[in-house]
Every structure is written in C-alpha cells, then in structure tokens.
Amino acid sequence: MFSSLFVQFLAWHYGDGLKDTVRNGINAVIGFLNYFSVLELSRTLFSPWHRIVESYGRGFDPGEFFFTLAGNLISRVIGAGVRAVVIVVGLLVSFTALVSGLCFIIIWFVMPLLIPVFFLWGLAMVF
C-alpha cells in the first residue's frame, strides 16, 4: 500500500504537479507584463503625457508656433520618461518572476529526494 501511494505521489509530482507549476510560472510572468502594460506602453512611448497637447491655431505666428511646439515636446518627453520607467520596472519584475519560477521548478524536481534526507536527518537529531 505504501509503495502504491508513493508511486502515485511521484506520478502526480512529476506529471500534473510539474505541469501546473510550469503553467503558474508562465502565468506569473505574463501577468506581470500585463499588469505593467509593457506592450501597450511600448507602443505609445512617445505619446503626449495624459494627452496634453496644444493646438497650433489658425494662421502662422512664429512666437506662438514655437511656444506651442515646445509645450507639446515637453509633454511628449515627460510621457516618454514616465512610460520608460514603468516599462523598465515591469520588465525587472517580470524577469524576477521568471528567475524565481525557474528556481522553484528546480526545487520542485529535488523535493521528493529531500523527503528521505530530512527524515533521516530528523532521526539523527533525535538520537
């Protein structure tokens, strides 16, 4: 009976359990990329901040034109800066989730081997 239970555990652990663990790791990485909207922010990197733009108006007044151009450029630079920071943070968090997931998968492979090791270590500590 014990060997059957242990075999079933190993079949689950290296079968469905491993598959679910890998899927959860992938979902975490994709979830962080979506949470920080990395793809959307990359597409709109140089869009104006909060869509703050001034219209150039009718006619051509050089002073008004360059004033409006400077304001619109500043809005785009601020937007690009904020978006770049969020993109970098999102990529760092996603990379951390990826590395953590890979470490957890490695630990997942070793866990069944650690059960008898820790059991014997516990017995050695008692005696």
N, C-alpha and C positions, 0 to 999 in steps of 0.2 A: 504494500500500500504506500509506504513512504517513497519508494523509488518511483512509483507511478505519479505521485504528487510532485516530486522533484522534476521528473521529466516533463510533466505538464507545465510547471513553472518555467523551465528553461525554454520550452516551445513557445510559450507566451512572451517571455522576456526577449528572446532573440527574434521573435516573429512580429506579432501585433504590437507589443510594447515598444520595440525599437522603431517600427514604422510610425507609431503615434508620436514618439519622441522626436523623430526627424521632422515630421509634419508640424509639430508645435514649434520647433526651432525656426523652420522656414516661415511659418505664420508670424512669429515674433519679429523677424527681420522685415518682412513685408508690411506688417502692422506699424512698425516704427517709421518706415519710409512713407507710408500713407499718413500717419499722424502728423509728421512734419511737412507733409505735402511737397516732398523734394522734387518730384517730377513737375508738378504744377508751378512751383516757384522757379524752377529752372527755365520753364517756357516763358515766364513773364519777368525774367530777371531785370530787364531794363525798362519795365513799365513804370509810369509815374507813381509815387507814393500816394496811396489812397486816392488814386485818380485825380490828384490835384494838378490841374493844368489851367493855364490862362489862354484865352483865345487871342489871336493876333489882331482882331478887329478889321474894320474896313479901311482901305487906303494904306499908304505906306508912310509911317513916321519912324525914321531910323532910331530915335531915342526910345520910343515905345516898343519897337520891334526887338531891340537888343535887351531891354528890360524884361520883356515877356520871355524871350529866349533864355535868358539867364535863370529866371524863375522856374521855367519848365525843365531846364537842365539840372538845376539843383534838386528838383522833385524827383527826377529820374536817378540821380546819383544817390540820394537818400534811400530811395526804393531799392536800388541795386545793393547798397550796403547792408540794409536790414535783411533783405532776402538772402544775400550771400552768407551772412552769419547764421541764419536759420538753416540754410542748406548744409553748411559745414557741421553744425550741431546735429542735425538729423542724420547725416552720414556717419558721424562719430558714434552716435547712439546705436545706429543700425549695425555698424561694424563691431561694436562691443557686444551686441546681441548675437551676432554671427560667431564671434570667437567664443563667447560663453556657451552657445549652443553646441559648438564643436567639442569644447572641453567636456560638456555634460554627456555628449554621445560617447566619448572615450571612456568616461567614468561608467556609463551605462554598460559598456562591454565588460568592464572589470568587476562590477558589483557582485555577480554571482560567485566569483572566485574569492572575494573578500569575506563572504559569509563563513566558510570554514576557518579562514585565517583568524578572524575576530573571535570566533567561538573558541578556538584553541588558545588564543591569547587570553581570553577571559578565564578559561580554566587554569592557565598558568598563573594568572594573577591571584586566583583564589587559593591555589595550593602553593 
